[in-house]
Amino acid sequence: MKAHAIHDLPNDMLTAALSAQSMGLTLLLAEMRALSEVMPGVIVGKPLVSAHVEATEEADFDNMPV
């Protein structure tokens, strides 16, 4: 055991916490990708809003008074 192991404790705790969080987020991303493949009605790669609708909405917002 190190002579000053207590000084390394906060760094070790932070490393462990960040590692656990990273593993959890990686698992969540994998689950979300898998679910998106089996959900009915989901079309991968297709934009949710058409370009025409988006352009119309942007034009309305640009004309708003300040």
N, C-alpha and C positions, 0 to 999 in steps of 0.2 A: 504494500500500500504506500502511496505517496505521502510525503511529509505534509504537504499542503493540499490534500485532496478536496478540502472544503471550498477552496478557491475555484476549483474546476467544476463544482456542482452546478452553478447557474448556466454555464456554457453547455454542459452535458444535458441538462434539462431542456434547454432551448433547442438543441440539436435533435433530441428525441421528439419533442413536440412538433417541430417543423417536419420531421421525417414522417411522423404519424399522420399529420395533416395532408402532406403530399400524397401518401399512399391512399388516404380516404378520397381525396379529390380525383385521383387517377381511376379509382374504382368507380366513382360516381360517373365520370365521363364515359367509361366503358359501358356502364349500364344504360346511360342515356342514348348512346349510339346504338346499342343492341335493341332497345325499345323502339327507337325511331325506325328500325328496319321491319318491325312486326306490327306497328300501329296501322290500322286501316285508314286510308285517306291521306296519308303523309306522302308527299312527293318530294323526294330529296333533290335539291339543286334548283327547284323552281322558286322564284321570288314570291313572297306572300302578297305583295301589292304590285299591280301592273305598272309599267313605266308611265302610262297615260294618267292613271289616277294619282301617282306620286307627283308628276309634273303639275297637274292641276292643283293639288294641295299646296305645293311649293309656291306656285304663282299667287295663290290666295294669301299665303303668309307674307310674301314679299311686299304685297300692297297694303299691309296693315300700317296704320299710323303709329308713330312713335310717341 
